[in-house]
Amino acid sequence: WMWLNHFQYIKDRKVVYADLGANDPIFTSNTFFLDKCLNAVGVCVEANHRFGDRYSKFRNCHYINNCLSDKVEEVEFASQRKDYSTRSGIANTNKNVNQRKARRKPESYSGTFETIKMTCTTTT
């Protein structure tokens, strides 16, 4: 669909993108097609450290392992403890992480999630 309706008309131009909150580099990616089919140039920002090796192995984008926010601040980032899980986010605000668990202290996640402290940066 993307090729037929959009990209076939800009074949001669370089495609550039920014993927913020990039998640898994293949399975849930909005930009995998751009890398592999259009040889695009991009930046992929993802806070979940588990995806780092997969980005270097399967993607062309410049991978940045960090979170973004409207202000520089330290947050607790929670991610599910299994490989390639897309359930992750800032523990006290993310709707994807079970709200009941997000309000608990990290020690009470029953081994399902791990949390790490990280400093989010801004795009400015």
C-alpha positions in Angstrom: 0.0 0.0 0.0 2.7 2.5 1.0 4.6 1.8 -2.3 1.6 1.9 -4.6 0.1 5.0 -3.1 3.1 7.1 -2.1 6.7 6.0 -2.5 6.6 5.0 -6.2 6.2 8.6 -7.0 9.3 9.8 -5.2 11.8 7.1 -6.4 14.5 9.6 -7.2 14.5 11.3 -3.8 16.2 10.1 -0.7 13.7 9.1 2.1 14.6 10.4 5.6 12.7 9.6 8.8 12.7 9.9 12.6 11.2 7.0 14.5 10.5 8.1 18.1 9.5 5.3 20.4 10.7 2.9 17.8 10.0 -0.4 19.7 11.0 -3.7 18.1 13.2 -3.1 14.9 11.2 -5.6 12.8 7.9 -7.0 14.2 6.2 -3.8 15.3 8.2 -1.3 13.3 6.7 1.5 11.4 9.9 2.1 9.5 11.4 -1.3 8.7 9.9 -1.1 5.2 11.7 2.3 4.7 15.1 0.8 5.6 14.8 -2.4 3.7 12.8 -1.5 0.6 13.7 2.2 0.1 17.2 2.3 1.5 16.1 5.2 3.7 18.2 7.1 6.2 16.8 7.5 9.6 17.1 7.9 13.4 15.4 5.3 15.7 15.0 6.3 19.3 13.9 3.5 21.7 14.3 3.4 25.5 14.1 -0.4 25.8 17.7 -1.7 25.9 16.7 -5.2 24.8 16.3 -4.1 21.2 19.8 -2.6 20.8 21.5 -5.7 19.3 18.6 -6.3 16.9 18.9 -2.7 15.6 22.6 -3.1 14.9 21.9 -6.5 13.2 18.8 -5.8 11.1 18.5 -2.0 10.6 20.3 0.8 8.8 19.0 3.6 11.1 21.1 5.4 13.7 19.9 3.8 16.9 19.7 5.9 20.1 18.9 4.0 23.3 17.1 6.7 25.4 13.7 8.0 26.3 12.3 11.4 25.2 10.2 13.8 27.3 9.1 17.4 27.3 11.8 18.0 29.9 15.0 16.4 31.1 14.1 14.2 34.0 14.9 10.9 35.7 12.2 8.3 35.3 11.7 4.6 36.1 11.4 2.7 32.8 9.7 -0.6 33.0 10.0 -3.4 30.5 8.7 -7.0 30.4 11.5 -9.5 31.2 11.1 -11.6 28.1 12.9 -11.2 24.7 11.3 -8.9 22.2 8.3 -7.9 24.4 6.8 -4.6 23.3 5.3 -3.9 26.7 7.4 -1.2 28.1 7.3 2.4 29.1 7.8 5.0 31.8 6.4 3.1 34.8 4.2 5.7 36.4 2.5 7.0 33.1 2.5 4.3 30.4 -0.9 2.9 29.6 0.7 -0.3 28.0 2.0 -1.3 31.4 -0.7 -2.7 33.6 -1.9 0.3 35.6 -2.2 -1.7 38.8 1.4 -2.8 38.5 2.6 0.6 37.4 1.3 2.1 40.7 3.2 -0.5 42.8 6.8 -0.3 43.8 9.2 -1.9 41.4 9.9 -4.7 43.9 6.3 -5.9 43.7 6.3 -6.5 39.9 6.6 -10.3 40.7 9.4 -10.8 38.2 7.2 -9.8 35.2 8.8 -6.4 34.6 12.2 -5.0 35.3 12.7 -1.3 36.0 15.7 0.8 35.4 16.2 4.5 36.2 17.1 6.5 33.2 17.3 10.2 32.3 15.0 11.2 29.5 16.2 13.9 27.1 14.3 16.4 25.0 14.3 16.9 21.2 15.4 20.5 21.6 
